[in-house]
């Protein structure tokens, strides 16, 4: 029981810290959008696997990861729209 809870806490604090840094800096050039897409896709696959197994912790952890990745993607798209055309 402790391991999934610790994983959830690390996921939430790690991703929210990353999102805060990006918002504070106002740019996201160092982030790889394909990597974030892959992370989101991977989370979806793990959710489906968790549903197959009936593992609620696996589902919950990956749903949180998907939400965090989607938030990160929306911030990236928002910041990239603000960039001047080159």
Backbone bond lengths (Angstrom), bond angles and torsions (degrees), N, CA, C in turn:
res aa  C-N    CA-C-N  psi(-1)  N-CA   C-N-CA  omega(-1)  CA-C   N-CA-C  phi
1 X - - - 1.457 - - 1.528 111.58 -
2 X 1.323 117.21 -34.95 1.459 120.26 -176.30 1.527 111.98 -70.75
3 X 1.323 117.75 -38.89 1.473 120.68 -176.45 1.532 112.47 -61.13
4 X 1.327 119.47 -48.07 1.473 117.96 178.50 1.531 112.68 -63.85
5 X 1.319 116.78 -35.69 1.457 120.30 179.58 1.524 110.94 -66.59
6 X 1.328 116.73 -42.42 1.460 121.00 177.32 1.533 109.92 -64.57
7 X 1.317 117.22 -40.78 1.468 121.04 177.18 1.524 111.00 -60.69
8 X 1.313 116.66 -42.43 1.462 121.40 179.52 1.526 110.64 -63.33
9 X 1.316 116.81 -44.80 1.466 121.08 179.66 1.529 110.37 -62.71
10 X 1.325 116.96 -45.51 1.472 120.64 179.07 1.520 111.26 -62.45
11 X 1.317 117.11 -41.34 1.462 121.47 178.96 1.520 110.62 -61.49
12 X 1.318 116.28 -48.71 1.469 120.39 -177.78 1.522 110.99 -64.30
13 X 1.331 117.45 -49.83 1.459 119.49 -177.31 1.526 111.91 -69.29
14 X 1.311 117.76 -37.48 1.464 120.63 179.01 1.514 112.14 -64.74
15 X 1.315 116.63 -47.59 1.470 120.16 -177.94 1.523 111.76 -71.42
16 X 1.336 118.13 -40.71 1.462 119.01 -179.91 1.525 110.56 -66.11
17 X 1.329 116.92 -34.33 1.464 119.99 176.37 1.534 110.15 -64.73
18 X 1.327 116.58 -43.60 1.473 121.05 178.52 1.529 110.38 -62.06
19 X 1.314 116.96 -43.79 1.467 121.11 179.52 1.534 110.30 -63.34
20 X 1.326 116.91 -41.43 1.466 120.86 179.00 1.528 110.73 -62.37
21 X 1.329 117.80 -43.02 1.459 121.43 178.78 1.527 110.59 -60.78
22 X 1.329 116.48 -43.66 1.468 120.61 -179.57 1.524 110.57 -63.38
23 X 1.316 116.78 -43.86 1.470 120.15 -179.74 1.525 110.20 -66.02
24 X 1.341 117.42 -41.79 1.463 120.50 179.55 1.525 111.98 -64.54
25 X 1.340 117.46 -41.53 1.471 121.21 179.59 1.521 111.47 -72.16
26 X 1.317 117.02 -33.06 1.459 121.05 -178.99 1.515 113.81 80.52
27 X 1.334 117.15 11.14 1.458 119.36 175.80 1.525 109.40 -147.58
28 X 1.334 115.04 162.78 1.466 120.06 -173.93 1.517 111.87 -142.56
29 X 1.320 117.04 27.84 1.460 120.44 -175.62 1.522 113.16 -60.17
30 X 1.327 117.08 -29.81 1.462 119.52 -176.09 1.528 113.48 -79.06
31 X 1.309 117.52 -6.06 1.463 120.42 -179.35 1.522 111.35 -90.08
32 X 1.308 115.32 141.05 1.458 121.64 178.96 1.521 109.21 -96.29
33 X 1.319 115.59 110.89 1.463 119.98 179.32 1.530 112.07 -63.04
34 X 1.345 119.74 -41.72 1.475 118.70 176.68 1.528 112.70 -59.33
35 X 1.329 117.34 -36.31 1.458 120.24 178.27 1.533 111.14 -64.42
36 X 1.320 116.09 -38.93 1.469 119.98 179.13 1.528 110.08 -69.25
37 X 1.334 117.59 -40.00 1.466 120.47 175.00 1.529 110.57 -59.76
38 X 1.332 115.68 -45.05 1.470 119.38 179.00 1.518 111.63 -62.90
39 X 1.325 116.58 -40.05 1.466 120.23 177.52 1.517 111.73 -62.20
40 X 1.319 116.13 -39.67 1.468 120.39 178.35 1.522 110.75 -67.07
41 X 1.330 116.19 -45.41 1.466 120.53 178.01 1.525 110.70 -60.88
42 X 1.324 116.28 -43.14 1.463 121.11 178.21 1.532 110.54 -60.23
43 X 1.327 116.43 -41.82 1.465 120.16 178.24 1.511 111.96 -61.59
44 X 1.330 116.69 -40.24 1.467 120.92 178.21 1.536 110.35 -62.55
45 X 1.332 115.26 -43.90 1.473 119.24 178.93 1.529 110.35 -62.01
46 X 1.333 117.33 -43.08 1.464 120.05 179.43 1.532 111.84 -66.59
47 X 1.322 117.41 -34.31 1.471 119.77 175.63 1.526 109.73 -63.28
48 X 1.322 116.32 -45.17 1.469 119.78 178.47 1.533 110.95 -60.90
49 X 1.332 116.64 -40.61 1.463 120.97 178.04 1.536 110.09 -65.94
50 X 1.325 116.58 -40.96 1.463 120.51 177.15 1.515 111.97 -62.68
51 X 1.341 116.56 -37.68 1.461 120.26 175.99 1.520 110.99 -64.09
52 X 1.337 115.08 -40.91 1.467 120.26 178.80 1.533 111.21 -61.38
53 X 1.346 115.32 -40.49 1.464 120.23 -178.70 1.532 112.89 -83.55
54 X 1.319 116.03 -17.77 1.465 119.34 -174.46 1.518 112.01 74.27
55 X 1.345 116.67 28.57 1.458 122.66 -177.41 1.530 109.26 -96.10
56 X 1.329 115.82 100.27 1.466 120.79 -175.23 1.521 113.05 -64.83
57 X 1.347 118.00 -35.08 1.455 120.27 178.95 1.523 110.74 -66.30
58 X 1.304 117.22 -41.92 1.455 120.81 179.16 1.529 110.00 -61.96
59 X 1.309 115.80 -41.17 1.462 120.98 179.15 1.526 109.93 -65.10
60 X 1.325 116.67 -49.67 1.468 120.98 -176.81 1.525 112.06 -61.48
61 X 1.329 116.58 -46.38 1.466 120.11 -179.55 1.518 111.47 -60.04
62 X 1.299 116.66 -42.89 1.458 119.78 -176.82 1.521 112.57 -76.96
63 X 1.318 118.22 -30.18 1.466 120.20 174.18 1.524 109.21 -64.62
64 X 1.338 116.98 -42.58 1.468 120.04 176.93 1.527 109.75 -62.19
65 X 1.322 117.59 -43.10 1.462 120.96 177.61 1.515 112.72 -60.61
66 X 1.324 116.37 -41.18 1.473 120.70 178.25 1.527 110.04 -63.76
67 X 1.315 116.85 -44.65 1.473 120.88 179.51 1.522 110.29 -61.11
68 X 1.334 116.94 -43.66 1.462 120.61 179.64 1.530 110.88 -64.50
69 X 1.332 117.06 -42.65 1.467 120.01 178.32 1.524 111.39 -64.04
70 X 1.330 117.46 -39.80 1.464 120.60 177.81 1.521 110.96 -65.30
71 X 1.335 116.76 -38.50 1.465 120.17 176.55 1.520 110.09 -63.54
72 X 1.330 116.31 -43.06 1.455 121.16 178.67 1.529 111.06 -62.76
73 X 1.332 116.97 -42.54 1.467 120.66 178.21 1.527 111.05 -62.55
74 X 1.326 116.92 -42.39 1.468 119.05 -178.58 1.523 110.36 -65.48
75 X 1.320 117.87 -37.21 1.465 120.79 177.35 1.528 110.16 -66.09
76 X 1.328 116.68 -42.71 1.460 120.34 178.92 1.528 110.71 -61.12
77 X 1.325 117.34 -47.10 1.470 120.14 179.36 1.525 111.24 -62.21
78 X 1.321 115.95 -39.41 1.464 120.23 179.65 1.531 110.38 -64.53
79 X 1.340 116.77 -45.51 1.468 119.96 -178.79 1.521 112.08 -69.56
80 X 1.317 117.20 -35.20 1.470 119.63 -179.93 1.524 111.58 -70.96
81 X 1.339 117.36 -28.41 1.470 119.69 175.36 1.513 110.89 -66.77
82 X 1.325 117.00 -27.89 1.459 121.01 -177.74 1.530 112.57 -80.02
83 X 1.335 117.19 -13.84 1.463 119.87 -178.96 1.529 110.23 -68.92
84 X 1.326 115.97 142.38 1.478 118.40 177.21 1.524 109.62 -69.79
85 X 1.327 118.20 147.79 1.466 120.21 178.91 1.521 110.93 -65.70
86 X 1.341 114.36 146.47 1.476 118.77 -177.96 1.498 111.27 -108.67
